[in-house]
Amino acid sequence: MNRKMKQALAFATFRLLGVLVVGVLFSILGFIIYNGAGVINWKFLSASPEEGMSAGGIFPAIVGTLWLIAGSIAIAFPIGVMSGIYIHEYLGNRWIVKVIRVMTNNLGGIPSIVFGLFGMALFVHAFGFGDSILAGSFTLGLLVLPLIIRTTEEALKAIPDTYRAGSYALGAGKLQTIFRVTLPVALPNIITGLILSIGRVSGETAPILFTVAAYFLPRLPSGIFDQVMALPYHLYVIATSGTDIEASRPMAYGTALVLVMIVFMMNLLATVSRLRLGKKTKMD
């Protein structure tokens, strides 16, 4: 087999694998839409659950999920970005950076249920937050923190050193260079980490199971120390529990579809923001 045939075979394999991945994605989405679209209506989206979650709507679970997404990202994103800046811009190539990277990668590979147990021990009991939005947000924030740190570090690595040298040559200090030159340029790529974090936070069940999620709570939270219902846990409960699982299965598919739609809309919003920031940076 000559070189051109090997290259054609490799490209054909890559195309086939790409088509398979896209096909699996659309198959999953099609399956969820087909089974869940019939359940979606205004009552389903705006009403509270009834009859032990076998009837009614999922509005409290939607609100609870949004609370947890906002809380965890508000905690993890600034800490992760500042940590990535410190690692790349201040520590440089010191030996401690390799240790931090290894620890960050290991932290990112820990199963989510372990984060749930840790969050329960630390935030629920040791800090006295109880089963609350605050405890769940901190636990989910720790879960996605390694991802944000690594994304920030890689975004800063992609910026040529000439940007920094030019800023220093004009008399700017290190802090001014970071916040006025490197960070604005890296921000579109940093938002990629934010998008991935939102997707992971919104779909986690184990961490919120130990720290915040309520089985049946048909009311809205009044503060950060309240328990909430959340879509992932709600989906798990109605798909596996109850007296008539088959009867509640359409509601489970509808809940799954709503969760996918929320993730899609948040990812779309973050992607649009990233593109606008990228255009603004190029224009500047």
N, C-alpha and C positions, 0 to 999 in steps of 0.2 A: 504494500500500500504506500503510494507516494505521499508527499507532503500536502498537496492540495486536497487529496481525498481525506486525509486525516483531519485537516482543517474543516472541510465540509461536514464530516461526520460529527466533529465536536460541536460546530454551530447548530447542526440539526438536533443534537442531544440537548443542548442548552435551550433551544426553542421549545422542544417537546416538554422539558421540565417546567419551563415558564408557563406553557399552556396548561399543564396539569395543575400547577399551583393556583393559577387564576380560575381554572375550572372547579377545583375543590372549594375555593372561596365563594364563587357564585352558587355552587350547589348548596352550601351551608346557608347562605343568605336566602336563596330561593326556598329552601325547606322551611326556614323560620317564617318568611313572609307568607308562604302558602298556608301554613298552619295557624299563624297568629294574626293575620290581617283581618279575619272575620270577627275577631274579638274587639279590635280597636274601635272605640267610639268615645263620645264626649264623657259619658258616665264612667267608663273604664278609666279614663285619664284624670277625672276630676273628683271622683267619689272616694270615700273611705271603704276599706274592706268590710264585708259583712259575713255572717254565718261562719265564723272561724276561717276566713279568707277564701272560702269556696264561692263567694259571690261578691258583688260590689265592684269597687275600683282599686287602684293602686296609687292614688295621689300621695298619701303619706310616705310610701316607699320611694316615690320619685323625689319628693322634697328631701328626704333623708339622704338619698344618694348624692344629690347636689350639695348638701351640707358637707358631706364627707369628702367629696372631690375638692370643694373650695377650701376646706380646712386643711387637708393634707398637703395640697399644692402650696397654700400660703405658708405652711411650715417648711416644707422640703425645698421649694424652689429657691428662695433667697439664701438659705444655708448651703445648698448644693452649689449654687453659682459662686458664692463667696469662697467656698472651699476649693472649687476648681481654679478660681483666680489665684488663690494663695499658693496652691500646689505648683501651678505652671509659672506664674510671674515672680514669685518670691523664693520658692525653694529651688527652682531650677533643676539641675541634674544631681542633687545630693542623694546620698544613699537612702535617706529616709523616704524619698519619693517612691522608690521601688517597694519599700515596705508598705507604704500607704496604698499603693496600687494593688498589691497582692491582697491586703486586707479588704479593700473596697470590692475587688472582684469576688472574694470569698463571701462577703456580706451580701452581694447581689445574687449569689447562688444558694443562699439559705432558703429552705422551703417556707412558704408564707405562713403555714400553721405554727412554725417556731416563732415567727414574729408575733403571732397572735398570743401565744403563751407568754412571751416576754412582755408584750404590752399589758397583758392582764396582771402580771406580777409587779411591773414597774408603775405603770400609769393608773391602773384601776385600784391596786391595793397600796403600794408603797407611797405614791403621791396623793392618794385619796381622791382621785377624780371620779371613781365609781364607773359604772357602765354608762358612758356618756359620749357625746360627739367629740369632746376634747380628747378623751383617751383614744377613741378610734382614729381621730385625725393624726395624732402623734404616732400611733402605730403604723398607719398607712404611709405617713411621711417618712418614717425610717425605712419602710419597704422600698420606696422609690428613690431614696437619697443617693445610693450608689450610682444609679442610672444617670441622674442629673449631674453628679460630680464628673463622671467619665465623659459625658456629652460636652460639658463646659470645657473640660481640659482639652478634648480633641478639637473643639471649635477654636480655642485659643492657639493650639499648635498649628492650625491651618493658616494663620495670619503671618505673612512674611515679616521678618525682622526689620525690613526697611521701613515699615510703618512706625515701629518703635524708635528706630534710629532717627528718622525724620522729626519725630515729635521731640526727642531729646535735644536735637540740634536747634530747634526753635526755642529752647529754654524751658520746656515743660518738665515737670517732675514725674516721678514714677506713677503716683496716684492719678495725676491729671492725664497721663498717657493711657492708663488703664480705662478710666471712665469716659474719656473723650475721644479716644482713638480705637483701641483694641476691642473694648467691650461692645461699642455700637456696631463694629464690623462683624464681630462674632455672634451677635444676638440672633440673627436669623437661624443659625445652626444650633444655638442653645435652645431655641424654641422647639426644635426637633425633639430634644430630650423631654421638654414639657409635654408635647403631644403623646409621646410614648408613655410617659408617667400617668397622664390622664386615662389612657386606655387601660393600664394595669390597675390603677386604683379603683376605677369604676366597676371592674369585674371580680374583685377579690371577695371571697366569702369567709375564709378561715380567720383572718385577722379581726374582722368585725364581729364574728361569732363570739369571741371571747371578750370584746371590749365595748361594744355599743349596740349591736343589733338586737331588736326585740322580736319575739315571735308574732305577737298580735298587738298592735298599738295604733288604733284608728284615730289618732290625733296628731297634730303638728307639734314639733318641738318649740318650746318657748325660750330656750337658751342653750348654751354650749354644754351644760351639765345634764342635759336630758338624753334619754335613750331615744332611738329612732328605728323605724323600719327602713330597710334598704333593699333595693331591687335584687341583688345577687342572692341574699339570704332568703328573701321572699320567694324567689324562683325555686330555690332549693327546697323550701318547706312545702310549697304547694305541689311540687313534682314528686315528692317522696313521702309525704305524710297525709293524714286525713283519712276519713272513712271511705271516700270514693275518689280514688286517684284518677281514674279514667275520666270522670266527669269534670275534674278540675284541670285536666291536661290542656285544653284549649286556652285557659287562663294562664297557664305556665308559658305556652308559646307566645301569647300576647305580651306577657311580662318580658320575655326574652327579646322580642321585637322592639319594645320600648327602650330597653337597655342598649340595644345595638344602635337605635336611632339617636339616643343621647350621646353615646360615644362618637358616632359619626358627626353630629352637629358640633360637638366641642373640638374634634379634630379638624373639621372644616374651618371653624373660626380661628383656631391656632395657625392653620396653614395659610389662611388669607392674611393674618397678621404677619407671619413670617415673610410672605412674598412682598407685602407692602414695605416692611422694614428693609428687605433686600434691595428693592427699587430705590428707596430713599437713600440708602447707603451709597449706591452706585451714582446717584445724582449728585450727592455731596462730594 
